[in-house]
Amino acid sequence: MEIIEKIYGNVNDIRDLDHYHIETVMLSNDKLGKATQRVVTDHGNEYGIRIPKGDLPLHNGDILKKDGHNLVVIHAKSQEMIIITPSDINQMGTIAHLLGNTHKPVKIQNGQIILERDPVVEKILDHNHVSYELKDVTLNEPLKHVDLSYGE
């Protein structure tokens, strides 16, 4: 099994993509943040990934292998997510406080809070009359926990 130890860019940066034979590795959101893992392409080829932690997270479209006219590319799987669109800054603060108590990783994007579907979170949101929707979402990078290192 071949071990992949670096990323060769992203498919979004390749102009002549139709000149390549492309194999795809499907990764769930939580796997995009893992430095070491074993993956299988859509062609059945198995690879080990051992990326330096400083090069994480992996992103949708990252190229794991590039040789001649062959590419092995990451495709992030879509998954059902909770999407919250706060009505104003006060509601954003309230929601941030509620979610902070759950210690769930989130993504803030375009004024929305995105997190993995979780029945406990849904119950908290329902109890506090916070509107949300459930949607299949493909993220380009993994959800993140709050960094509490305080600059250490």
C-alpha positions in Angstrom: 0.0 0.0 0.0 1.4 3.4 -1.0 1.7 6.0 1.7 0.7 9.6 0.8 2.7 12.2 2.7 1.8 15.5 1.1 -0.9 17.4 -0.8 -0.3 18.3 -4.5 -2.7 21.3 -4.6 -6.4 21.4 -5.4 -8.3 20.4 -8.5 -9.8 23.9 -8.6 -6.4 25.2 -9.6 -5.9 22.8 -12.5 -6.9 24.2 -15.9 -6.7 21.1 -18.1 -8.5 18.7 -15.8 -10.0 16.7 -18.7 -6.5 15.5 -19.5 -6.3 13.5 -16.3 -7.7 10.2 -15.2 -9.2 10.9 -11.8 -9.8 8.6 -8.9 -11.8 9.8 -6.0 -11.5 9.2 -2.2 -14.7 9.9 -0.4 -14.1 11.3 3.1 -16.6 12.3 5.8 -16.3 15.7 7.5 -14.5 14.3 10.5 -11.9 12.5 8.4 -10.8 15.8 6.8 -9.1 16.7 10.1 -7.2 13.4 10.5 -3.5 13.3 9.7 -3.2 9.5 9.5 -5.8 7.2 7.9 -6.3 4.5 5.4 -8.5 5.2 2.3 -9.9 3.4 -0.7 -10.6 5.1 -4.0 -13.6 4.7 -6.2 -11.4 2.4 -8.3 -10.6 0.1 -5.3 -7.0 1.3 -4.8 -5.9 1.5 -1.2 -3.7 4.3 0.2 -2.4 5.3 3.5 -2.4 9.0 4.3 0.2 10.4 6.7 0.1 14.1 6.3 1.9 16.5 8.7 -0.6 18.0 11.2 0.6 21.4 10.1 -0.9 20.7 6.6 -4.3 19.9 8.0 -7.2 20.1 7.5 -7.7 18.3 4.2 -10.1 20.1 1.8 -12.6 19.0 -0.7 -10.7 18.8 -4.0 -7.2 18.3 -2.5 -5.0 16.2 -4.7 -3.4 13.2 -2.8 -1.5 11.8 -5.8 -0.4 13.3 -9.1 1.6 11.4 -11.6 1.6 12.1 -15.3 -2.1 12.0 -16.2 -3.4 10.4 -13.0 -4.9 12.2 -10.0 -6.3 10.9 -6.7 -8.6 13.6 -5.3 -10.5 14.0 -2.1 -14.3 14.4 -2.3 -16.0 15.4 0.9 -19.2 13.5 1.5 -22.3 15.5 2.0 -24.1 14.9 5.3 -27.2 16.2 7.0 -26.4 19.3 8.9 -28.3 21.7 11.1 -28.3 25.2 9.5 -29.2 28.1 11.8 -29.7 31.6 10.4 -29.9 34.0 13.4 -32.3 36.9 12.9 -30.0 39.5 14.5 -26.8 39.8 16.6 -28.7 39.3 19.9 -30.1 35.9 18.7 -26.6 35.1 17.4 -25.2 35.6 20.9 -28.0 33.5 22.5 -27.4 30.7 20.0 -23.6 30.8 20.5 -24.2 30.5 24.2 -26.6 27.5 23.8 -24.3 25.7 21.4 -21.1 26.5 23.4 -22.6 24.5 26.2 -22.8 21.5 23.9 -19.1 21.6 22.9 -20.0 20.7 19.3 -17.7 21.8 16.4 -19.3 24.4 14.1 -18.7 26.4 11.0 -19.8 30.0 10.7 -20.4 31.0 7.1 -22.4 33.7 5.4 -24.2 34.6 8.6 -25.2 31.0 9.3 -24.1 28.5 12.0 -23.6 25.0 10.6 -23.2 21.9 12.7 -23.7 18.1 12.4 -27.2 16.9 13.0 -27.6 15.9 16.7 -30.9 15.2 18.5 -29.7 16.9 21.7 -28.9 20.1 19.8 -32.2 19.9 18.0 -34.0 19.6 21.3 -32.1 22.6 22.8 -32.9 24.7 19.8 -36.6 23.6 19.8 -36.9 24.3 23.5 -35.5 27.8 23.0 -37.7 28.5 19.9 -34.6 28.8 17.6 -35.5 28.2 14.0 -33.2 26.0 12.0 -33.3 23.8 8.9 -31.8 20.3 8.2 -29.9 20.2 4.9 -27.5 17.9 3.1 -24.3 19.9 3.0 -20.8 19.3 1.5 -18.2 21.2 3.4 -14.9 22.1 2.0 -13.2 21.7 5.3 -14.1 20.1 8.7 -16.2 21.7 11.4 -14.1 23.3 14.1 -14.1 23.3 17.9 -13.4 26.6 19.6 -9.6 27.1 20.1 -9.0 27.6 23.9 -5.2 27.7 23.7 -5.2 31.4 24.6 -2.2 32.0 22.4 0.0 29.4 24.1 
